Amino acid sequence: LEGLFDVARGKISRHEETLEELYGTSVFVVADDENFAKKGGTANFFMADQRVRFAINKTAAKQAGLKVRSKLLRLAELVD
């Protein structure tokens, strides 16, 4: 999946549009794009060692006014 903002084409992806629309709301935004959390989403799923894993962006969660429980954070890969 290409980046959220494709500078070469000047095109904003649907993910980025969704994030912009939801900014400032208390919504836990999850996608299956491997780098979604690094790009500002709250969380994303990815495959590692033939298992489904997930990443959480604590900054994005905090900006959305969400509190993520420590038990969930211990299982996640944390990204900013």
KOLVO-81540 format. One record per residue (C-alpha): x, y, z. Coordinates in steps of 0.001 Angstrom, whole numbers, plus 500000, padded with zeros to 6 digits. Layout:
XYZ/...
This chain:
500000500000500000/501377503384499060/501879506101501657/498952508103502918/500029511116500903/501433510393497470/503451513561496767/504442512459493275/500809512313492195/499514515055494519/496880512615495695/495537512208499219/494508508651500010/491226507649501565/493061506862504823/494352510391505187/490985511901504336/489372509722507000/491996510707509576/491459514390508782/487684514036509162/488034512225512487/490759514454513960/489779515645517415/487064513029517849/487216510133520286/487413507399517665/489856504467517781/490889504261514100/492300500882512980/493493499721509549/495361496795508050/497943499062506375/501214497997508032/502344501596508659/498959503158509431/499749503845513103/503085505434512164/501190507697509766/498775508989512395/496172506251512795/495461504893516246/496346501277515443/497047498821512670/497354495090512171/500370493457510541/501882490006510060/505038488945511907/506332485399512281/503173484090510600/501026485701513301/498742488700513283/500188491481515444/499144495044516043/500754498427516570/499360501324518579/500213505003518237/499897506304521816/500164509919520644/497260509513518212/495186507807520915/495917510607523372/495045513295520793/491719511514520252/491060511640523982/491345507859524314/492871505917527178/494443502628526126/494730500108528922/498207499014529943/497344495342529294/496662496164525640/499773498344525364/501960495497526666/500820493309523770/501244495987521101/504181497343519179/504255501020520168/504878503607517438/504760507391517126/
